[in-house]
Amino acid sequence: MPIEILMPALSPTMEEGTLAKWHVKEGDEVKSGDIIAEIETDKATMEVEAVDEGRIGKLLVAEGTEGVAVNKPIAILLEEGENASDVKAPEKAKAPEKPKAAETKPAPDAPKAEARKEQILKPAPANGMGSRIFASPLARRIAEQKGIDLSSVQGSGPRGRIVKADVESAKPGARKTAAPSGLPAPTSAIDARAFYVEGTYEEIPLDGMRKTIARRLTQSMQEIPHFYLTVDCELDELLATRKKLNAEASEGAKLSVNDFLIRAAALALVKVPMANVSFAGNALLKHDHADIGIAVALDGGLITPIIRAAETKGLAEIAAEAKSLAERARNKKLKPNEFEGGSFSISNLGMFGIKHFTAVINPPQAAILAIGKGEERPVVHDGKLEVATVMTVTMSCDHRAIDGALGAQFLEAFKSFVEYPARMLL
């Protein structure tokens, strides 16, 4: 019997991907473990291996096809004695056409522009009120099992699609309540195009990474009660230690300030273990290791690869791993387990001259550290005015998991390691 090769779920949160490249063609014999295709997600490009042995009978999805849903058939594998002519398969999906450059149109007159703005800003109809409900197959199945009316669920997926997490958190039988009389009904997100004349801007479609960033960080700010704690750290001793170590290090094994900060954060989490947690609805997950995510800027987005069990690694090992992760992140070669999860993150914008900023928490983590630029500032030591290299650090905390006093204890421990780096060796 012909075997369907399905679009794999390369990570727990993946719902769709791009079939970037086929490594096989129709008629090719494959064995279990052979590389048959490359799949692009919003964060990485991964190779797909054959699970069964046989001959490729049909390729159902063309190279370059975007938005291929997880578990959708992408090819047909024939077993011994089977013929491709006996397989009835859907037509191959066409590769997406490149968007045409926007043509410059004459500016619409004022009445037309106002009518367009009014149309775009009009509230979107509620689910079930004459509009189609968009939900993943898994979400529909869970909703049916739990007795959940999908019209009552607000989707958090792409274009408002209802995904697994939405129905798992919904209450069985719950329905949306109508807005109280006299109050305006909630509206959909404002479309910025309503405020500008066509032809005066270039419209750049969002790629998969930017869509995911927009969705996840919007969800983070809406669902996670953020609060912020800020502390100044003096860097002079750390910089002197780094200079001495780098002078003795071999070429290519140089330590960065960020490497020291990663280790300091990991050791601070060991010292204050209740800051090394994730919020899980009805419980806190207290992590065994300090898995530190490091924000890496990419073209059109960012990703946070993770240094696992950073508290067990020395500065040289952290430096080598951070460099490798950042390089593979920029080439989209990371595996899902290298950028998903983690227990804490660091975002460092000091190299761009940023003195102070706040960062958005990356779920499922409960905190992130925003690192500013180290610069010379006046400080007072023992009643004397002196000059020191000072760095401002701001911790964003999930108030459901970390209270103010606990966050302050973590920053106190972090500051002690930064200002006296010899403590990192104890």
N, C-alpha and C positions, 0 to 999 in steps of 0.2 A: 504494500500500500504506500503511495507517495507520502513523503514526510514534509510538512510545512516548516520552513526555517523562519522563525519569528524575530521581529525587532526586539533585541534584548534590552532589559532594564539594567543599565550600567551603574546605577546608583539608586538608593531608596527613594529619592525625590524626582527621578527622571520620569517624564511623561511622554516626551517625544524627542526625536533627534534628527540629524541630517545624515543620509547615506552618502558619505563623501566619496568612497571608491570601492569598486569590486576588484578582488584579487583572483576571481575565477570567472569563467564564461560558461555559457550553456554547453553541456556535453563533457565538462571536466569531471574527472574522478577525484573525490576528496576522501580523506580519512579523518577520523576523530583527532582533533588538535590542529588541523591545517588552518592557516589564516585564510578566511574567505572574503572579508570586507573590512573597511574602516568606517567607524561611526563617529560623528562629531556631536558632542553635547555643547551646552553653552560654555563649559569650562575646559573641556579636554577633547582630544581625538584619541580613540581607542580602537585596537584591533579586535575583531570578532573571530572566534575559532569555531570550526565545525564540531558538533557534538556527536553526530552519527556518520557512518560511512555510506557512500553511495555516489550517484552521478547527478550533477546539476541538470535538472530538467528544464526549469524556467527561472528566469530572473524577473521578479514581479515589480521591482522598484528600480528606477534608473539612477545612475550616479548623479549626485548633486541635488537629489530630491530632499527638500526641507520638510519639517513638520511631520515626519513619519511616526505614528503613534506606537508606543510600546505594545508588544504582543501582536502587532499587525504582521501578516505574512509578507516576507520580502523575497522569498525564493522557494522553489519546490525541489526536494531531493528525491531522486528515484532509487529504489532498491534494485537488486539484481533481477533481470528479466522484465522490468517495467519499461514502457515506451513513453516518450514525451508527448506523442500525439494523443495519448489517452488522457492526458491531464488537461482539464479545463480550468484555465486560470484567468484572472482579471487582466485587463490591458495594463501594460507598463505605465506607471505614472510618469508624466512628463517632467523633465527638469525645469525648475523655475526660470522664467524669463527675467533678465536683468531689468530693473526699473528704468524707464525712459527718463531722460532729464526733463525736469519741469519746464514747460513752455511758458514764456512770459505772456501773460494775458493783460488786457487793459483793465485798469482798476474799475471795479464795479461802482455804480453810483450809490449814494448814501442809503436810499431806501432798500436796495437789494442787499447791501452789506449788513444792515440792521436786521433784515429778515433772516439772513444766513446765521447771524449771531444768535438770534432768538431760537432758531431751530436747533443749533448745536448745544445751547445751554438748557434746552427743554429737559425736564426730568425723564430719566429712562423708565420704561414700564417695569413693574415688579415681575419677578419670576412667576409664571403661571397665569398672568393677566394678558393672554394673547401673545406672549413672547416665547420663543423656544428656550428650553432649559439645556444649557451646555454642561455636561458632566462626563467624567471619565468612566469607562466601563466598571472599574473597580469601585468607584464611588457609588455608582448606581446599585451594584450588587450589595455593598455594605448597607446602603440606605434601605434597600428592600428587606434585608435581614433584620435591621433594627426598627423597621416601621417608620422611617423618617420621610416626610413629604419634602422632596427636593425643592419645591417652590418656596419653602421656608428657609432654605439655606443660602447664605451669601458666599459665592465662590471666591477663592483667593488665587486661583490659577490664572494662566494667560487669558486675557480678554474676559475675565470674570468666570472662567470655567470652574466648576465644582470638582474638587479633588478629594483624595482619601482623607486628608487631615480635617477637611471641613465637615464631613459627615461623622467622623469619629468623635468630634467635639460637640456635635449637635445633640439635642435631647429628642428621644423618640416621640413622635406625634406632635412636636412643637411646630407652631406656625407663627409667621411674622404678625405682629400686632400692628394695626393701623395707627397712623400718626394721630395724636390727640387733636380734637377739633380746634381750629384756629391756628395750628402750627403748620408750617410749610412741610411738604413731603420731602424726604431726602433726595438729593440730585446726584447724578453721576458725576465723575471727575470732569472738571472744566477742560474743554479742548482749546488750547492756546490759539488755534487757527481762527477762532471767532474774533480775535482782537486785532488781526493784521490783514492788510489788503493782499490778495493773491498777487504773486509776482514780485513781492518785496522780500521774499525769504526763500531759502533752499530747504526743502523737506528731506531729511535724512532718516530713512526707515530704521527702526530699532532692530539690532541683531539679537540672537538668542541670549547672549551674555547680558546686554543692557536690559532686556525685558526681565530677566531673572533678578538682576540687581534692583530694578525698580519695584518689582513685586515683593521681594524678601525684605528690603529695607523699609518699604511702606508698611508692611505687616509688622516689622519690628517696632517702629515708632508708634503704631496704633495699638499694639497689644502689650508691649513691654513698658512698664512705668520706669522710665529712665530718671536717674538723678546723678549728679556729678560732684566729684571731689578733686581738688587741685592742690598740688604741693610743689615746692621748688627743691631741686636737688643740686648740690654742688659737685662739679665733675673733675676738679683739678687732680685729685688723687687717682681717679679712674683713668684720666688721660695720660698721666705720668706712667701708670702701670702698663697701659696699652702700648705706649711708646717703647718701653723697655722690652716687653714681650715680642713686639714686632721687629725690634732690632736683632733679636736672636732667632726669629723664625725663618724658615726657608722660604724661597720665592713662591708666591701663590698661596701661602698659608697665613696671610696677614689677618689680624683680628680687627673687626669694626666695632664702633661704639655700640651698635645694635646687638652684637653678639653678647656683650657684657649685660645689656638690658634684658635680653631673653633669659640668661642664666639668673639674673637678679630676680626677675618675675617668677621663675620656676621655684627658686629657693624660698621666696616670700610666700608662695602658695603652700609649700611644705610647712613653713612656720605658722601660717594661718590657714589651716586646711578647710575651714568652713567657708572660705572665699573661693574654694576650688569646687564649685557646685553648678548644677543646672536645674532649672525649674521644670518639673514634670507634672503639672496639674495638681495632683493630690500628694506629691512627695518632692523632696529634693534629692538629686543624685549627687552624692559626694564621691568625687573621682579619686581613684587610686594613684594616678600619675598627673603631673603637670604637662598637659599636651598644649603647647603654645603655638598659636597661629600667628603668622607674620604677613601683614598686608603687602601685596606686591602689585604695583601698577602695571596694567597691560594696555595695549592700544584699544581704546574704547571701553575700558572697564577695569576691574581689579579682581584678584583672587587671594585667598588666604591659605596657603599651604601650611601644614602643621608639623612641628618638630615634636615627635612623640617622646614622652618620658624625659623631658628636657632636664629635669632635676638630677637625672643619672648621668648626664653627659658633661664633659669638660668644655672649656671655651673653644679649643681647637676643633673638637668634634662638632660642636654647635655651628661654628663658622663654616666648616666644610659642608655640612648638611643644608644650612641656610642658603649657601651659594648654589648648590645643586638643585634645590627645590625652586629657587627663584628662576634659574636658567630654564628648567623644564616647564615651569609655569608660563614663561613668555613664549615658549614653543608649543604650548597646549599639549604637553606630553605627560601631565600628571595623571595618576590613577585616582579614582574617587576616594579611596581610603586615605589619600595623601592631602585632601583638602576638605573633607567632610567630618563633622564632629568637632573634636577639640574641646578644651575646657576653659580657654582664656585666649585673648588676642592682643597683639601689639600693633599699633599703626604709627609709624614714624614719618613725620613730614619735616623734621628738622633740616634735612639736606636741601629743602626748598626755601629755607629762610623763614618758615612759619614759627612764630613764637609760642602761640597757644591756640588750641582748637579742641572741640569735643567730637568724639566718634560715636557712630551708631552701633549698638550691640549686634553681634552676628549670631542669631539663634542657631543651635540650642544653648549657646554659652550664656553666661550671666554677667559678664564684665568684659571691658576692653580698655586698654591703656593708650591714650593719645600722647605721643612724645613730641615736644617742641624743640626748637633750636637751642643749642648751648651757646651762650654769649656772655661776655664780661659784663658784670653788674656790680654796683656797690653793695657790700654786705657789712654787717657789724659782728666782729668777733671779740668777745671779752671787753666790750665797751669801745673798741677801736674800729674805725671805718677802714675797710680794706676792699680790694677788688678780687672777685672770684668768678670762675666760669660757672654759670648757673643755667639749668635746664628746667623748664616748666612741664609738669606731667599732670594730665587730667584723666581720672578714672571714671568711666561711665558704668553705672551699676544697675542691675535689675532689682528694683526694690522688693520684688516678691521673694527674692532669694538672699539678697545681701542688704543689710541695714547700714545706716550711716557709720555707726561705731565699728562694725566689722570691716567696712571698706577703709576706714581710717587706720585700723590695725594693719591691714595689708599694705597700705601706702607707707606706713611707718617702717615696716619690715623691708619693703622695697628700697626706700630711701637709705636705710642703714647699709644695705649691700652695695648700693651705688656709691655712696660717699666713703665707704671703707671697704674697697674690693677684696682686701685680704680675707674678709669674713666668708667670701665665696669659697675659700679653700678649706674652711673648717668642717 
